[in-house]
Amino acid sequence: MEEKEYRLEVITPERVVISEEAEFLVVPAWSGELGVLKNHAPLVAALRIGVMRFTIRGQTRYAAISGGWLEVTEDKVMVLADTAELGAEIDIERAKAAKARAEARLASAQEEINMVRATMALQRALSRIKAAEAEMEYRKQSAPH
């Protein structure tokens, strides 16, 4: 582990998404975006639906998360997320379809529609689209010309 790195673990109830040495992390906390470098003060923060970005071996990557917790300790940063998908794993067409369904539910404004659930579904779909598009853009810019 290099001097500027720390252990980054992103864990969901289903799997370990990331378990590597990282240089930088930005997560969507309820208080705003929160960045973490090596030697950050110990911290626990609630996370909201959004896109996290992280740097491993000089490569910036993206993941969509749907809430959870961040814990920063002396040499480890752990993201315990409800769900987490790496940008490279996201089926963007499926995410766009989920966005369209959520928007249709919200537009219908029928009494039986749970507006909070529909709003959260829309937020999840948007974060998945953003993570996938950011990952594609980064890869395009990083590709040899």
KOLKOL-982977 format. One line per field, with one value per residue (C-alpha): residue number from 1; residue in three letters; y, x, z. Coordinates in pm, 1 decimal, m for minus. Layout:
N
i (NUM_...);
aa (ALA_...);
yy (Y_...);
xx (X_...);
zz (Z_...);
//
This chain:
145
i (1_2_3_4_5_6_7_8_9_10_11_12_13_14_15_16_17_18_19_20_21_22_23_24_25_26_27_28_29_30_31_32_33_34_35_36_37_38_39_40_41_42_43_44_45_46_47_48_49_50_51_52_53_54_55_56_57_58_59_60_61_62_63_64_65_66_67_68_69_70_71_72_73_74_75_76_77_78_79_80_81_82_83_84_85_86_87_88_89_90_91_92_93_94_95_96_97_98_99_100_101_102_103_104_105_106_107_108_109_110_111_112_113_114_115_116_117_118_119_120_121_122_123_124_125_126_127_128_129_130_131_132_133_134_135_136_137_138_139_140_141_142_143_144_145);
aa (MET_GLU_GLU_LYS_GLU_TYR_ARG_LEU_GLU_VAL_ILE_THR_PRO_GLU_ARG_VAL_VAL_ILE_SER_GLU_GLU_ALA_GLU_PHE_LEU_VAL_VAL_PRO_ALA_TRP_SER_GLY_GLU_LEU_GLY_VAL_LEU_LYS_ASN_HIS_ALA_PRO_LEU_VAL_ALA_ALA_LEU_ARG_ILE_GLY_VAL_MET_ARG_PHE_THR_ILE_ARG_GLY_GLN_THR_ARG_TYR_ALA_ALA_ILE_SER_GLY_GLY_TRP_LEU_GLU_VAL_THR_GLU_ASP_LYS_VAL_MET_VAL_LEU_ALA_ASP_THR_ALA_GLU_LEU_GLY_ALA_GLU_ILE_ASP_ILE_GLU_ARG_ALA_LYS_ALA_ALA_LYS_ALA_ARG_ALA_GLU_ALA_ARG_LEU_ALA_SER_ALA_GLN_GLU_GLU_ILE_ASN_MET_VAL_ARG_ALA_THR_MET_ALA_LEU_GLN_ARG_ALA_LEU_SER_ARG_ILE_LYS_ALA_ALA_GLU_ALA_GLU_MET_GLU_TYR_ARG_LYS_GLN_SER_ALA_PRO_HIS);
yy (0.0_337.7_625.3_804.2_493.9_338.7_27.6_99.1_m149.5_m109.1_m373.8_m445.0_m715.5_m924.0_m881.7_m707.4_m458.6_m312.2_m423.2_m245.1_17.4_359.4_711.8_916.0_879.7_1113.2_995.1_1149.4_1214.6_1369.4_1675.7_1708.7_1550.5_1416.4_1357.1_1122.5_1112.7_915.6_1024.4_1164.0_1211.9_921.6_969.4_805.9_957.8_867.1_831.8_918.3_788.6_912.0_854.7_791.9_831.1_682.7_660.8_331.2_308.8_651.4_546.3_728.4_504.6_558.0_364.6_424.1_371.6_383.8_502.2_349.8_444.8_558.7_475.1_623.6_476.2_514.9_301.5_189.4_344.0_132.1_208.1_m7.0_50.9_m70.8_m130.6_m43.3_m91.8_m5.2_223.2_m37.3_m298.2_m86.1_m165.6_193.1_102.1_m81.3_220.8_452.9_226.4_237.4_617.0_632.3_403.6_613.9_936.3_787.5_685.1_1031.6_1200.4_988.5_1119.4_845.5_790.5_433.0_544.8_574.2_903.8_859.1_518.2_649.0_946.7_717.8_488.3_790.7_899.3_548.6_533.7_876.6_785.6_462.3_654.8_918.2_654.7_460.1_772.2_906.1_570.3_563.9_923.4_852.9_542.7_735.3_1012.9_761.2_553.3_583.5_817.9);
xx (0.0_140.5_157.3_m141.3_m364.4_m613.7_m830.1_m1166.0_m1446.7_m1789.9_m2025.7_m2393.1_m2609.8_m2549.6_m2178.0_m1847.0_m1839.8_m1493.2_m1211.3_m896.2_m638.3_m775.5_m638.8_m958.3_m1332.5_m1629.8_m1968.9_m2317.6_m2376.3_m2695.1_m2490.7_m2352.0_m2067.1_m1799.3_m1440.3_m1197.5_m819.9_m563.1_m546.2_m900.6_m1041.1_m1255.7_m1611.8_m1950.4_m2196.6_m2535.2_m2538.9_m2815.7_m2897.2_m2635.2_m2306.2_m1980.1_m1645.8_m1318.5_m960.2_m770.9_m421.0_m470.3_m794.6_m1117.1_m1423.2_m1790.4_m2063.1_m2431.8_m2538.5_m2882.6_m2807.4_m2627.8_m2340.8_m1981.6_m1728.5_m1379.1_m1120.4_m743.5_m653.7_m983.7_m1290.9_m1603.4_m1919.6_m2209.4_m2463.5_m2817.7_m2718.0_m2405.9_m2333.4_m2009.4_m2065.0_m1912.8_m2168.6_m2479.6_m2707.2_m2779.7_m3081.3_m3238.2_m3168.4_m3330.7_m3637.1_m3659.3_m3636.9_m3921.3_m4139.3_m4075.3_m4150.5_m4474.9_m4581.9_m4506.0_m4689.0_m5001.2_m5047.5_m5300.5_m5396.3_m5270.4_m4922.5_m4678.2_m4514.2_m4219.0_m4140.0_m4177.0_m3950.9_m3686.4_m3708.8_m3650.4_m3350.3_m3201.6_m3248.0_m3090.7_m2788.9_m2741.1_m2752.6_m2507.1_m2261.9_m2273.8_m2234.8_m1949.5_m1771.1_m1813.6_m1688.0_m1385.6_m1295.8_m1334.1_m1101.7_m849.9_m831.6_m509.6_m557.0);
zz (0.0_m101.7_144.6_m7.9_m24.5_214.2_201.6_33.4_78.3_m74.0_56.6_m7.0_148.4_m166.6_m234.8_m188.2_m475.1_m409.3_m182.2_m300.9_m213.6_m313.0_m329.3_m324.1_m271.1_m304.7_m177.1_m177.8_193.2_325.2_422.4_67.0_m125.9_104.3_m10.3_162.3_129.0_333.6_700.4_701.9_1051.6_1174.3_1056.5_1017.1_768.5_623.6_245.6_1.3_m344.7_m588.8_m764.6_m583.8_m755.9_m647.5_m767.9_m770.8_m924.5_m1081.1_m1253.8_m1163.2_m1147.7_m1073.7_m895.0_m831.8_m471.4_m317.2_32.3_324.6_555.0_526.3_796.9_790.9_1028.0_1051.0_749.7_602.1_443.2_432.5_236.8_352.1_77.2_26.0_m336.8_m536.5_m904.2_m1076.2_m1372.9_m1604.9_m1487.3_m1545.5_m1837.6_m1941.4_m2155.0_m1860.0_m1637.4_m1892.0_m1904.6_m1522.4_m1539.1_m1792.5_m1575.9_m1265.9_m1452.8_m1587.2_m1235.2_m1101.3_m1390.9_m1339.9_m982.7_m912.2_m550.3_m542.4_m653.3_m366.0_m460.9_m224.4_m373.0_m727.5_m650.2_m501.5_m806.0_m1028.9_m818.8_m835.9_m1213.6_m1260.3_m1045.7_m1241.0_m1571.0_m1440.6_m1314.8_m1641.7_m1855.6_m1639.3_m1664.3_m2044.0_m2074.6_m1854.7_m2054.9_m2381.7_m2256.4_m2115.7_m2432.5_m2633.5_m2927.3);
//
